[in-house]
Amino acid sequence: MARFSPLVAVPPLVFAAIAGVFLWGMGREDPSGLPSTMVGREAPAIPATTLPDKVQLTDAMLREPGVKLVNFWASWCPPCRAEHPTLTRLSQDLPVYGVDLKDPPANALAFLEQDGDPYHALATDPKGRAAIDWGVTAPPETFIIDGQGRVLFRFAGPLVREDYQTRFLPELQKALDAEG
């Protein structure tokens, strides 16, 4: 009589465990959303560096009255390029500030020259230290900031299509209504 080896059961059990994790992930309310510990807190410090001939973004700008956006981006980031027209449109109605992340200055300047510069002021984060303080996982990420410099909302990913319409714009409108 042949003996049953317990090792035969390992592959189906591993598969079932992985499938369970995927099913749980798909059942979450917002599977693409990443929680941010920054929401409700004062915006972290902004790097004191910028690109040549650009207005330096400062911490004081984040505390000026009104809603504003802080966008972490890079010229080497394809999703950043995809969201660029959206940022250009948004910058016509409210201040959009940029933090150029781990980007050679010449590349960042060439990108802004080619596609336009939607940023009212810029900072550079060549080593990614500020991105860590802000909780940025990868560019692009956009933060909605209130008139007191508090983070109201964090949007991870490009500001495009349905995700932009259904997740970002309602939060932006809520912030604008609150500032009234």
N, C-alpha and C positions, 0 to 999 in steps of 0.2 A: 504494500500500500504506500502511495506517494505521500510525502509530508508537505504541508502547506507552509511556505516560507512567508514570514511577515513582511519581508522586503517587497513582495509583489504588491502589497497594498500602498506602499509609499507614493508612487507616481499618481494614482488616482486621488489620494488624499491631498497631495500638493496642488494638483489641478483644481480640486474643489475649493481649497483655501484661497487660491488666487482668484478664481471666479467669484467667490464670495466678497472679496475686497473690491473687485471691479463693480459688482452689483451694488454694494453699499455706496461707492463713490458716485455712481450714476444716479442714485436715489437722493442725493443731497439736494437741498433747496437751490443752491447756486454752485454747481460743481466747478466752475471756472474761477470763482471768487477765492481770493486768498485773504484771510483775516489780517488786518493791520492794527498793530498796537499804537500807531500814531493817531488814529482817529480820536478827536476830542482833546488832543494834547497840543501844546505849542509846537510850531514847526521847528525842527532842528536847525542848527547853524548852517549858513550858506558858505561855501568856499570863497575866499577873498581873492580869487583869480578869475580872469575872463580872457576872451579872445582879443587879439589886437584890434583896435578901433571900434570896439563894442562897448556899450554901457554896462558897467559892473553891477550885477545883481547884489543887493545888500539885504541883511536881515531887516533893516528898517523898512524897506519896500514891502516886505511881507506883512507888516503891521499897519500899513496905510489903510484908510477906510476903503471898504468895498471888497467884493469877491475877486479873487485872482486865481490863476492856475500856475502851478510849477510842474514843468515837464522835463523828465530825465530822458535824454536822447543821445544818439551817436550817429555819425555819418556812415559807419559800417553796419548799421542795424537796418535790415530790410523793412521790418514793421514800422520803424521810425519814419522811413521814407513814405510808406503807405499812408500814415496818418498826417503827414505834413500839410496837405491841402485843408484838412479839418482844422488844424491849429491856425492856419492862415485865416480862415473864416472866423474862428473864435476870437482871434486877436483884434478884429475890427470892433468888437463889442466890449471886451474886457482885457485887462492886462494878462498877458501870457508870458511867463518867465521861463527861461530854459537853463538847464544844467547839462552841459556837454560832458558825457561820461566816457572816460578812458579813450580819448580820441586825439590823434595828432592834430594840433591846431590848423595846419595847412589843409588837412582833409575836411575839418569842420567848416572852415571858412569857404572852401570850394563848394561844399554842399549848400551852404546858405546863399552863396553867390548864384549858384545854378538854379535853385528851387525857391529862392526868396527867404527872407528872414522874418518870421512871425513874432519873434521875441522882443518884448519891450526892454529887457535887460537879460544879461547872460552871466553865468558863472561856469567855471570849468572844474571838473573833478577828475584829474588825470590818473589818480591811483584808486578811485572808487571809495574813498573813506567817507565822504558825505553820503553817498548812496547807501552805505551800510547804516549810518545814523538814521537815515530816512526809512530804512526797511525795504529799499528797492531790491528786488530779486533779479531783474533783468530789464533793460530798456525795451520799449518805452514804458514809462509809468507816469501818470499824471495825478497830481494832487489838487483838490479844491481847497483853497485857503480863505478864511473869513477875514473881516476887517481888523480883528485883534491878533491875527497871525496864527490862528488855530487850524489844524488840519480837520476838515469836515468829511472828506471822502478821498479814498485812494482807488485809482483805476489802473490795474495791471494789464498791459497789452495795448495794442494800437486803437486809437479812437476812430474806428471805421464800422460801417454796416450796422447790423441789427444790435450788436452788443453796445455800440455807441448810442444808438437810439433808445434802447430799452433800459440800459443800466446807467450810463453816464449822464445823459441829458436830464432825466428826472432828478438826479441828485444836484446837478448844476442849477436847475430851476428852483429846487427847494432852497438852496443856498442864497440865490438871488432874491427870492421872496422873503426870506428871513432878514436879509440886509435892508430890504424895503426901501 
